[in-house]
Amino acid sequence: MRIIVCDNYDEMSRLAAEFVKSQIIMKPNCVLGLATGSTPVGMYKTLAEIKLDFSGVTSFNLDDYYPIERANPQGYFYFMKEHFYSKVNIKGENTFIPNSEAKDANAECEKYEKTITEKGGIDLQILGIGQNGHIAFNEPGDELTADTHVVDLAENTIDANSRFFDNRSQVPTQALTMGVATIMKARKIVILASGAGKAAAVKSLLKNKVNTQVPATMLCMHPDVTLICDKEVMGK
Ligand code: F6R
């Protein structure tokens, strides 16, 4: 794993955007895997500012709550529209997010996984990391072998994400998420981490030893992972 420690959040965001830019220059019709949450907001802002050509790009998001209306500002469809789709020239038909309004959640997950394969697989996957070490909504567990699936959110993830909702009871208790198997199929992975709250999870990741109780450690088995973090994560 390559490790890049940046001075601050803005530098981390700029560098993450550079990785995306290089990917698009190398392959204008590439497939990006994208994340939501607070961490990648600065990266999306930079991507919009540098005016990259996204007209050939396809994107797949990692996850969304389930169920949640796509018009709900706390949902990830809304997030992506606000921070990315409305700011760049990516084509609507080339953007994918697990459908949080689907009637049959399992069928939606199966279709999502199949669509990723049909589009040629993910060239560059951007990840955040949860305080408990989750990637996408793959929570600590005994086994992390699934592809896209329905998941029950861990209590501490509901706690962490309640900051985006009026109160904790509004946070959906389930999500549709790419599995660790889906993520591991990406050709290249960039994982972003910012702030002291992520220090413990990143410390486990840096031990370079798989531990299913810290899902991000599965990335140790991937041949092309770059961690881009700020100094605070490293306790500096
Ligand atoms: C979001 C996602 C999550 C977040 C993680 C960190 O699509 O998959 O795994 O990356 O919860 O969230 P933030 O960035 O809000 O700390």
Boltz pocket constraint, residues with backbone or C-beta under 6 A from the ligand:
constraints:
  - pocket:
      binder: B
      contacts: [[A, 34], [A, 35], [A, 36], [A, 37], [A, 38], [A, 39], [A, 40], [A, 62], [A, 63], [A, 127], [A, 128], [A, 129], [A, 130], [A, 131], [A, 134], [A, 135], [A, 136], [A, 137]]
      max_distance: 6.0
